[in-house]
Amino acid sequence: MIAAAPAPETVAALTGALDLFGVAVFAASGALEAARKRMDLFGFALMACVTGVGGGTLRDLLLGAPVAWVAAPATLGVCVGVAAIAFVAAPWTGRWTGGGRRALLWFDAVGLAFAATASAGKAFALGAGPSIAVAMGVVGATFGGVIRDVLGGETPAVMSREVYVTAALAGALAYAALRGAGETPAGVAGFAVAFLVRAAGLHWSLSLPRFEGGGEAA
């Protein structure tokens, strides 16, 4: 017996909640980068906003959908609120994290897991097929971090040997594969897979094989 497709209202509610959580956590990672770079309050707000909504903006543009934060400007308010809290708490968080990127990367891992699932879910809700939905999961989960790293003067994780895009891809694939079981199980599975793959990469410094070059040019 084939399971019935989830109701559109259920999909919209779940992906909306996941999207907002992802925005908030990604915004926190952007604010932590601003703290590392000793930016002012405006810098905190800028980094939080572009990191929080960057991936979702590109996803929506590619899908031809209204950009989420334009349709719901309160999303930017969440980012600014996170930035303000981070700015006030920066003296304490700096001592806690030692000024390194480790805490930032763990916040980013949580945001990536939320965004991979939410972005794939939104693509499905808009009528996209599985391959496009999975691709949008990867785009939505990674592009905000790319902007954060570029503005912060760091090498983007997608350009390094870290298990980053792979984690987003695994989470989006898990969500897509389990949609027939219901939105909630699929969402939980997608988040868990993406986060665990990224967490394993961070904890054990895992990486995929890379091209080492074919020798010097003549």
Contacts in CASP RR format, 6 or more apart in sequence:
PFRMAT RR
TARGET T0000
AUTHOR 0000-0000-0000
METHOD contacts of the structure
MODEL  1
MIAAAPAPETVAALTGALDLFGVAVFAASGALEAARKRMDLFGFALMACV
TGVGGGTLRDLLLGAPVAWVAAPATLGVCVGVAAIAFVAAPWTGRWTGGG
RRALLWFDAVGLAFAATASAGKAFALGAGPSIAVAMGVVGATFGGVIRDV
LGGETPAVMSREVYVTAALAGALAYAALRGAGETPAGVAGFAVAFLVRAA
GLHWSLSLPRFEGGGEAA
3 180 0 8 1.000
3 181 0 8 1.000
3 182 0 8 1.000
5 180 0 8 1.000
6 179 0 8 1.000
6 180 0 8 1.000
6 182 0 8 1.000
6 183 0 8 1.000
8 125 0 8 1.000
10 183 0 8 1.000
11 121 0 8 1.000
11 124 0 8 1.000
11 125 0 8 1.000
11 183 0 8 1.000
12 125 0 8 1.000
14 121 0 8 1.000
14 183 0 8 1.000
14 184 0 8 1.000
14 187 0 8 1.000
15 117 0 8 1.000
15 118 0 8 1.000
15 121 0 8 1.000
15 122 0 8 1.000
15 125 0 8 1.000
16 118 0 8 1.000
16 122 0 8 1.000
18 114 0 8 1.000
18 115 0 8 1.000
18 117 0 8 1.000
18 118 0 8 1.000
18 187 0 8 1.000
18 191 0 8 1.000
19 56 0 8 1.000
19 68 0 8 1.000
19 114 0 8 1.000
19 115 0 8 1.000
19 118 0 8 1.000
19 119 0 8 1.000
19 122 0 8 1.000
20 75 0 8 1.000
20 78 0 8 1.000
21 111 0 8 1.000
21 114 0 8 1.000
22 52 0 8 1.000
22 110 0 8 1.000
22 111 0 8 1.000
22 114 0 8 1.000
22 115 0 8 1.000
22 118 0 8 1.000
23 52 0 8 1.000
23 53 0 8 1.000
23 69 0 8 1.000
23 75 0 8 1.000
23 78 0 8 1.000
23 79 0 8 1.000
24 52 0 8 1.000
24 78 0 8 1.000
24 79 0 8 1.000
24 82 0 8 1.000
25 107 0 8 1.000
25 108 0 8 1.000
25 110 0 8 1.000
25 111 0 8 1.000
25 114 0 8 1.000
26 51 0 8 1.000
26 52 0 8 1.000
26 107 0 8 1.000
26 108 0 8 1.000
26 111 0 8 1.000
26 115 0 8 1.000
26 144 0 8 1.000
26 145 0 8 1.000
26 148 0 8 1.000
27 48 0 8 1.000
27 49 0 8 1.000
27 51 0 8 1.000
27 52 0 8 1.000
27 78 0 8 1.000
27 79 0 8 1.000
27 82 0 8 1.000
27 83 0 8 1.000
28 48 0 8 1.000
28 82 0 8 1.000
28 86 0 8 1.000
28 107 0 8 1.000
29 51 0 8 1.000
29 104 0 8 1.000
29 105 0 8 1.000
29 107 0 8 1.000
29 108 0 8 1.000
29 111 0 8 1.000
29 145 0 8 1.000
29 148 0 8 1.000
30 47 0 8 1.000
30 48 0 8 1.000
30 51 0 8 1.000
30 52 0 8 1.000
30 104 0 8 1.000
30 148 0 8 1.000
31 44 0 8 1.000
31 47 0 8 1.000
31 48 0 8 1.000
31 82 0 8 1.000
31 83 0 8 1.000
31 85 0 8 1.000
31 86 0 8 1.000
31 87 0 8 1.000
32 86 0 8 1.000
32 93 0 8 1.000
32 97 0 8 1.000
32 103 0 8 1.000
32 104 0 8 1.000
32 107 0 8 1.000
33 47 0 8 1.000
33 51 0 8 1.000
33 101 0 8 1.000
33 104 0 8 1.000
33 148 0 8 1.000
33 149 0 8 1.000
33 151 0 8 1.000
33 152 0 8 1.000
33 154 0 8 1.000
34 43 0 8 1.000
34 44 0 8 1.000
34 46 0 8 1.000
34 47 0 8 1.000
34 48 0 8 1.000
34 83 0 8 1.000
34 86 0 8 1.000
34 87 0 8 1.000
35 44 0 8 1.000
35 86 0 8 1.000
35 87 0 8 1.000
35 90 0 8 1.000
35 93 0 8 1.000
35 94 0 8 1.000
35 99 0 8 1.000
36 99 0 8 1.000
36 100 0 8 1.000
36 101 0 8 1.000
36 104 0 8 1.000
37 152 0 8 1.000
39 46 0 8 1.000
39 47 0 8 1.000
41 83 0 8 1.000
41 84 0 8 1.000
41 87 0 8 1.000
43 83 0 8 1.000
44 83 0 8 1.000
44 84 0 8 1.000
44 86 0 8 1.000
44 87 0 8 1.000
45 79 0 8 1.000
45 80 0 8 1.000
45 83 0 8 1.000
45 84 0 8 1.000
46 151 0 8 1.000
47 83 0 8 1.000
47 148 0 8 1.000
47 151 0 8 1.000
47 152 0 8 1.000
48 79 0 8 1.000
48 80 0 8 1.000
48 81 0 8 1.000
48 82 0 8 1.000
48 83 0 8 1.000
48 86 0 8 1.000
49 76 0 8 1.000
49 79 0 8 1.000
49 80 0 8 1.000
49 83 0 8 1.000
50 144 0 8 1.000
50 147 0 8 1.000
50 148 0 8 1.000
50 151 0 8 1.000
51 144 0 8 1.000
51 145 0 8 1.000
51 147 0 8 1.000
51 148 0 8 1.000
52 79 0 8 1.000
52 144 0 8 1.000
53 68 0 8 1.000
53 69 0 8 1.000
53 75 0 8 1.000
53 76 0 8 1.000
53 79 0 8 1.000
53 144 0 8 1.000
54 140 0 8 1.000
54 143 0 8 1.000
54 144 0 8 1.000
54 147 0 8 1.000
55 115 0 8 1.000
55 119 0 8 1.000
55 139 0 8 1.000
55 140 0 8 1.000
55 141 0 8 1.000
55 142 0 8 1.000
55 143 0 8 1.000
55 144 0 8 1.000
55 145 0 8 1.000
55 147 0 8 1.000
56 67 0 8 1.000
56 68 0 8 1.000
56 115 0 8 1.000
56 119 0 8 1.000
56 139 0 8 1.000
56 140 0 8 1.000
56 143 0 8 1.000
56 144 0 8 1.000
57 67 0 8 1.000
57 68 0 8 1.000
57 69 0 8 1.000
57 143 0 8 1.000
58 139 0 8 1.000
58 140 0 8 1.000
58 143 0 8 1.000
59 119 0 8 1.000
59 122 0 8 1.000
59 123 0 8 1.000
59 136 0 8 1.000
59 137 0 8 1.000
59 139 0 8 1.000
59 140 0 8 1.000
59 143 0 8 1.000
60 66 0 8 1.000
60 67 0 8 1.000
60 68 0 8 1.000
60 122 0 8 1.000
61 67 0 8 1.000
62 136 0 8 1.000
62 139 0 8 1.000
63 122 0 8 1.000
63 123 0 8 1.000
63 126 0 8 1.000
63 128 0 8 1.000
63 136 0 8 1.000
65 122 0 8 1.000
65 126 0 8 1.000
68 75 0 8 1.000
69 75 0 8 1.000
69 76 0 8 1.000
86 93 0 8 1.000
93 103 0 8 1.000
96 103 0 8 1.000
97 103 0 8 1.000
97 104 0 8 1.000
101 154 0 8 1.000
105 157 0 8 1.000
105 202 0 8 1.000
106 199 0 8 1.000
106 202 0 8 1.000
108 145 0 8 1.000
108 157 0 8 1.000
109 167 0 8 1.000
109 195 0 8 1.000
109 198 0 8 1.000
109 199 0 8 1.000
109 202 0 8 1.000
110 195 0 8 1.000
111 141 0 8 1.000
112 141 0 8 1.000
112 142 0 8 1.000
112 164 0 8 1.000
112 167 0 8 1.000
112 168 0 8 1.000
112 194 0 8 1.000
112 195 0 8 1.000
112 198 0 8 1.000
113 141 0 8 1.000
113 167 0 8 1.000
113 171 0 8 1.000
113 190 0 8 1.000
113 191 0 8 1.000
113 192 0 8 1.000
113 194 0 8 1.000
113 195 0 8 1.000
113 198 0 8 1.000
114 191 0 8 1.000
115 137 0 8 1.000
115 140 0 8 1.000
115 141 0 8 1.000
115 168 0 8 1.000
116 137 0 8 1.000
116 138 0 8 1.000
116 140 0 8 1.000
116 141 0 8 1.000
116 167 0 8 1.000
116 168 0 8 1.000
116 169 0 8 1.000
116 171 0 8 1.000
116 172 0 8 1.000
116 175 0 8 1.000
116 190 0 8 1.000
116 191 0 8 1.000
116 194 0 8 1.000
117 137 0 8 1.000
117 171 0 8 1.000
117 172 0 8 1.000
117 175 0 8 1.000
117 186 0 8 1.000
117 187 0 8 1.000
117 190 0 8 1.000
117 191 0 8 1.000
117 194 0 8 1.000
119 136 0 8 1.000
119 137 0 8 1.000
119 138 0 8 1.000
119 139 0 8 1.000
119 140 0 8 1.000
119 141 0 8 1.000
119 172 0 8 1.000
120 133 0 8 1.000
120 134 0 8 1.000
120 136 0 8 1.000
120 137 0 8 1.000
120 171 0 8 1.000
120 172 0 8 1.000
120 175 0 8 1.000
120 176 0 8 1.000
121 133 0 8 1.000
121 137 0 8 1.000
121 175 0 8 1.000
122 136 0 8 1.000
123 129 0 8 1.000
123 132 0 8 1.000
123 133 0 8 1.000
123 135 0 8 1.000
123 136 0 8 1.000
123 137 0 8 1.000
124 130 0 8 1.000
124 133 0 8 1.000
124 176 0 8 1.000
124 179 0 8 1.000
128 136 0 8 1.000
130 176 0 8 1.000
133 172 0 8 1.000
133 176 0 8 1.000
134 169 0 8 1.000
134 172 0 8 1.000
134 173 0 8 1.000
134 176 0 8 1.000
135 172 0 8 1.000
136 172 0 8 1.000
137 168 0 8 1.000
137 172 0 8 1.000
138 165 0 8 1.000
138 168 0 8 1.000
138 169 0 8 1.000
138 172 0 8 1.000
140 168 0 8 1.000
141 168 0 8 1.000
141 172 0 8 1.000
141 194 0 8 1.000
142 157 0 8 1.000
142 158 0 8 1.000
142 164 0 8 1.000
142 165 0 8 1.000
142 168 0 8 1.000
145 156 0 8 1.000
145 157 0 8 1.000
146 156 0 8 1.000
146 157 0 8 1.000
146 158 0 8 1.000
149 155 0 8 1.000
149 156 0 8 1.000
149 157 0 8 1.000
150 156 0 8 1.000
157 164 0 8 1.000
158 164 0 8 1.000
158 165 0 8 1.000
161 207 0 8 1.000
161 208 0 8 1.000
161 210 0 8 1.000
162 201 0 8 1.000
162 202 0 8 1.000
162 207 0 8 1.000
163 197 0 8 1.000
163 198 0 8 1.000
163 200 0 8 1.000
163 201 0 8 1.000
163 206 0 8 1.000
163 207 0 8 1.000
163 208 0 8 1.000
164 198 0 8 1.000
166 197 0 8 1.000
166 208 0 8 1.000
167 194 0 8 1.000
167 195 0 8 1.000
167 197 0 8 1.000
167 198 0 8 1.000
167 201 0 8 1.000
168 194 0 8 1.000
170 193 0 8 1.000
170 194 0 8 1.000
170 197 0 8 1.000
171 189 0 8 1.000
171 190 0 8 1.000
171 191 0 8 1.000
171 193 0 8 1.000
171 194 0 8 1.000
171 197 0 8 1.000
172 190 0 8 1.000
172 194 0 8 1.000
173 193 0 8 1.000
174 186 0 8 1.000
174 189 0 8 1.000
174 190 0 8 1.000
174 192 0 8 1.000
174 193 0 8 1.000
174 194 0 8 1.000
175 186 0 8 1.000
175 187 0 8 1.000
175 189 0 8 1.000
175 190 0 8 1.000
176 186 0 8 1.000
177 186 0 8 1.000
178 185 0 8 1.000
178 186 0 8 1.000
178 187 0 8 1.000
178 189 0 8 1.000
178 190 0 8 1.000
179 186 0 8 1.000
180 186 0 8 1.000
200 206 0 8 1.000
201 207 0 8 1.000
END
